[in-house]
Amino acid sequence: MKRRDYTLRLWFLLVFAFLLTAILYFLPNEVAGVKLKRVDLLAHLRNNDNDPQGDFLTANEIFNSDSLANEHLAQQQDSLTEQEAYEAHVRDSLYNALVLDESTTTYSDSTDTNNNPILIKDFSPQHNALIHTYKAIAKQEPLRIAFLGDSFIEGDIFTLDVRKKLQQKFGGAGVGWMPMASNVASFRRGIKHTFTGWKTKSAINHKNGRYFFGESIYSVSDSVATLSYTFTNEFNTPKQATIFYSSVNSVPFSYTVNDSVYTDNLTSQTPIGAYTLALKGHSIKLRFPNRSGLCFYGITFDNSDEKGVIVDNFSLRGSSGISLITIDPEIASRMNSLRHYNLIVLQFGLNVIENTRFNYTNYARKMVDVVQTLKGLFPTSDILIMGVSDRGGTLDDGTKGTLRATLALREAIKSVAQATAVAYWDTYLAMKKAGGIVQFVNEGMAAKDYTHLSFKGGRYLAEQFVDSFLLEKGGYSVSAE
């Protein structure tokens, strides 16, 4: 009996396996919100040392083949008056001198003895990317700052101490923006927060919501939802609370301040409205009924009618920042009038890092679109991008250190600031001043995942950020006019 020859089938199978592997290698990082991991059979053969001059693109290279950055800067330069051009030249000379001075300083994995602040790099043509921010201080107006980020600032880590230091310097009270419900409520300092009966919808699990910065919406899931906030001694006690909500009908609710119970109605407001109530004491409790067409965005605690600094934390665990491009324009416009921010700070990137991925050009291009969208929606708000933090892990030699992919992403995020002509602060460099992520973990300043900060680490980084903020303020000749 003649045996069948399966050689041809074997070759077909090998070719199919090869093509399938090739296709899996070129998978996108995310499809419909689901993260994917590409298949790379040669990953362990690639050079994965810690050399920052490896085979990934630098910030200057990412957009050099694209006219986006140059076109944007040229358009802004052409619109300058003769006086503005002269002032831009003066600031440019000063700025370049500071950049040159900083370039002579290097930070290694040992603690830095040089306590010079990290320079905020200003990629705007006139180097006045933070003009609205410092004008608010000069005019003694409320300075509102919104930090948009991921789990790196979750639970008010980092922003707690930024808020505290800026309020100590310029005045202000309260913790600013608070969610109705949170997975890390018991973890947060500065305010005690308990709640019952809430359902959360976010951009992570529901793509089609009408979101604002926090990209989260809250609704009453039981017959009644409750909230309780108690202020600690971290901040001056706020004088008012403001509820941000949307409702198609008038809704009765009650709240308790100093053991006195009050009742009132949330009037019909769409797409978003605000209800402000006075605070007397150190706590407040609220009760809301379950009503169709009623949803909440958050509640704020501050003195927004007085001078001083308000720092709002909008963190969303798992976010890459890209979903911000779908922020609802109508809600953004309304919030811009209800609670205008002088400064919007973007802290993203940790959720796109892959250990063996060294090219983040596509992510950078998407974030450029995000920044351009925010600039269009909030034309009188300054934007500052925080570079990716120092993220570590196990290297090829078995030691702990900075992942090389972190350095690649650092360049990509810097390129976003360059392409959109906004301000940039190098979080990685600020951490290197204290020895980097390994030293942070050893000193209890970061978790053993070599990614997330503890409150101790957040305090250190906040000190570095505020020092940079105050240094940059000195370069602005703004008045109270």
Disulfide bonds with the S-S distance in Angstrom:
none
